């Protein structure tokens, strides 16, 4: 009888050990699944910061200030650093987080629209002196990651020098077109004549196959487009704007 009890105790202990081993194996697998689920949930929460917009033919430009110093235009909603720190910060030059009560710094969600497998995110972020730049981030929905980005608007001025960047979007079935104008002016503060030099450059960027790249300015319709949008600000281009984005291929310019 004692021998049977002894065997039963050994068998029970063995079963408990096997059960414990299986439990430990499951517990090591669970955090990995939980981590990926958390990342995807966080990505979805990040996207919800951006209101849906209609991209076609809207002018993308930096915010302006009224007489009271209030920021107007594409101001957006402050993005918490908890989301920004999950992005490829070094490649996207994300270096400033600021606080929710500081509209002049940090990153802000302006709007989003769908382009195939991507959510295209308009983000206001740090510029020369404040968060005046508007970026377009390409968020790949299947992987919940940003694949590429481009700056589409900015403005700054200092000691007689100024630059304004404007863009217009046109979303097609297979590609997104970004038409960009960069207006520069230079004023010599020591020149009593007040003469100002101005230069304009224009570019067409296409987002296709998950990346932005630039095309030429040869087609007459592009010239007509910029003339219609800029009106009296339009100038014959000083040059085709080739060195603007890392994905630009200078050999593709016309």
C-alpha positions in Angstrom: 0.0 0.0 0.0 2.8 2.4 0.9 4.6 1.6 -2.3 1.4 2.4 -4.4 1.1 5.8 -2.5 4.8 6.5 -3.3 4.4 5.8 -7.0 1.3 8.0 -7.1 3.2 10.9 -5.5 6.0 10.5 -8.1 3.5 10.4 -11.0 1.6 13.5 -9.6 4.8 15.4 -9.3 5.9 14.5 -12.8 2.6 15.7 -14.2 2.8 18.9 -12.2 6.3 19.5 -13.6 5.2 18.8 -17.2 2.3 21.1 -16.7 4.6 23.8 -15.2 7.0 23.5 -18.2 4.1 24.0 -20.6 2.9 27.0 -18.7 6.3 28.6 -18.8 6.5 28.1 -22.5 3.2 29.8 -23.1 4.2 32.7 -20.8 7.3 33.4 -22.9 5.3 33.4 -26.1 2.6 35.7 -24.8 4.7 38.9 -24.3 5.9 38.8 -27.9 2.3 38.6 -29.2 1.3 41.3 -26.7 4.1 43.6 -27.8 3.1 43.4 -31.5 -0.6 43.9 -30.6 0.3 46.9 -28.5 2.4 48.4 -31.3 -0.5 48.0 -33.8 -3.0 49.4 -31.3 -0.7 52.4 -30.7 -0.3 52.9 -34.4 -4.1 53.0 -34.8 -4.4 55.5 -31.9 -1.7 57.6 -33.6 -3.7 57.6 -36.9 -6.8 58.7 -35.1 -5.1 62.0 -34.2 -5.4 63.0 -37.9 -8.8 64.1 -39.3 -9.7 62.9 -42.7 -9.2 65.5 -45.5 -9.8 65.7 -49.2 -6.4 66.2 -50.7 -7.0 67.3 -54.3 -6.1 70.8 -55.2 -5.8 72.1 -51.6 -3.0 74.5 -51.0 -0.5 73.3 -48.4 1.1 76.2 -46.7 2.6 77.1 -43.3 0.4 78.6 -40.6 0.2 82.4 -40.3 -0.3 84.7 -37.3 -3.0 87.2 -36.8 -2.5 90.6 -35.1 -2.8 89.0 -31.7 -0.1 86.4 -32.4 -2.6 83.6 -32.7 -1.6 80.9 -35.1 -4.1 80.3 -38.0 -4.3 77.8 -40.8 -2.8 74.3 -40.7 -2.2 74.3 -37.0 -3.2 70.7 -36.2 -3.4 68.7 -33.0 -0.3 68.2 -30.8 1.3 64.7 -31.1 2.5 63.2 -27.9 6.1 62.0 -27.9 4.9 58.5 -27.0 3.9 58.1 -30.7 6.9 60.0 -32.1 9.4 57.7 -30.3 8.1 54.7 -32.2 9.0 56.3 -35.5 12.4 56.2 -37.3 13.4 59.4 -35.5 17.0 59.8 -36.9 15.9 59.2 -40.6 13.0 61.6 -40.2 15.0 64.2 -38.2 12.5 64.1 -35.3 14.4 65.8 -32.5 11.9 68.1 -30.8 8.8 67.1 -28.8 7.7 70.2 -26.9 4.6 70.2 -24.7 0.8 70.1 -25.5 0.4 73.8 -24.6 3.1 75.0 -26.9 1.7 75.5 -30.5 5.0 77.0 -31.6 7.0 73.8 -31.1 6.8 70.0 -31.5 4.8 68.1 -34.0 1.1 68.4 -34.8 -1.4 66.2 -36.7 -3.0 68.3 -39.5 -4.9 65.7 -41.6 -4.7 62.4 -43.5 -6.0 60.7 -46.6 -5.7 57.3 -48.2 -3.5 56.5 -51.1 -3.6 52.8 -51.9 -1.9 50.8 -49.0 -0.8 54.1 -47.4 -2.3 56.7 -45.1 -0.7 60.0 -46.2 -0.3 62.1 -43.1 0.1 65.9 -43.1 2.2 66.9 -40.0 3.3 70.3 -38.9 6.8 70.2 -37.3 9.8 72.3 -36.3 11.2 74.8 -38.8 13.9 77.4 -38.7 12.4 79.3 -35.7 9.1 77.6 -34.8 6.9 74.7 -36.0 6.2 76.2 -39.4 7.1 73.3 -41.7 4.4 71.0 -43.1 5.6 67.4 -43.8 3.9 64.6 -45.7 4.5 61.2 -44.1 3.7 58.0 -45.9 2.3 55.5 -43.3 2.2 51.9 -44.7 -1.0 50.4 -43.3 -0.1 46.7 -43.5 3.1 47.2 -41.4 2.0 50.2 -39.4 5.3 52.0 -40.3 6.3 55.2 -42.1 8.1 54.3 -45.4 9.0 57.8 -46.7 8.4 61.5 -46.1 8.8 64.9 -47.7 8.5 68.5 -46.6 5.7 70.2 -48.5 5.5 73.7 -47.0 7.6 76.2 -45.0 8.3 79.8 -44.5 11.0 81.8 -42.8 12.6 85.2 -42.9 15.8 86.6 -41.4 18.0 89.7 -42.1 16.4 90.4 -45.5 16.3 86.8 -46.7 13.0 85.0 -46.9 11.7 81.7 -48.4 8.2 80.4 -48.9 7.3 76.9 -49.9 3.9 75.9 -51.1 2.5 72.6 -52.4 -0.7 71.3 -54.1 -1.7 67.7 -54.0 -3.5 65.6 -56.6 -4.4 62.1 -55.6 -4.8 59.6 -58.5 -5.6 55.9 -58.5 -2.0 54.7 -58.7 0.1 57.7 -57.6 0.0 60.9 -55.7 1.3 64.1 -57.4 2.8 66.9 -55.3 3.3 70.2 -57.1 5.7 72.4 -55.2 6.8 76.1 -55.6 9.7 77.5 -53.7 9.8 81.4 -53.6 13.0 83.1 -52.4 13.7 86.8 -51.9 16.9 88.6 -50.8 17.1 92.2 -49.6 20.4 93.8 -48.9 19.7 95.8 -45.7 22.6 98.2 -46.4 21.4 99.0 -49.9 19.5 102.3 -49.7 17.7 101.7 -52.9 15.6 99.0 -51.3 16.1 96.7 -54.3 15.0 93.1 -53.8 16.1 90.0 -55.7 13.6 87.2 -56.1 13.9 83.7 -57.4 11.4 80.9 -57.9 11.8 77.2 -58.4 9.2 74.6 -59.1 9.1 70.8 -58.9 6.6 67.9 -59.4 7.0 65.0 -56.9 5.3 61.7 -57.4 4.6 59.2 -54.7 4.6 55.7 -56.2 5.8 52.3 -55.2 6.1 53.5 -51.6 8.5 56.4 -52.2 8.6 60.1 -53.3 10.6 61.0 -56.4 10.7 64.1 -58.6 9.9 64.6 -62.2 10.7 67.4 -64.7 9.0 70.6 -65.6 8.8 70.2 -69.4 5.1 69.9 -69.8 3.4 73.2 -70.5 0.5 72.4 -68.3 2.8 72.5 -65.3 3.8 76.1 -66.1 0.2 77.1 -66.6 -0.7 75.5 -63.2 1.9 77.4 -61.2 1.0 80.7 -63.0 -2.7 80.2 -62.1 -1.9 79.4 -58.4 0.8 82.1 -57.8 -0.5 84.8 -60.1 1.6 87.9 -59.6 4.1 85.9 -57.5 4.9 83.7 -60.4 8.4 84.2 -61.9 10.2 82.3 -64.6 12.1 79.5 -62.7 15.7 80.2 -61.9 16.4 76.5 -62.1 14.6 73.2 -61.7 14.7 72.3 -58.0 16.7 69.1 -58.0 18.4 68.8 -54.7 15.4 68.9 -52.5 14.7 65.3 -51.4 17.0 62.3 -50.8 15.0 60.2 -53.3 15.4 62.8 -56.0 17.3 61.5 -59.1 18.9 64.5 -60.8 19.2 62.5 -64.1 15.4 62.3 -64.2 15.1 66.1 -64.4 14.2 67.8 -67.7 
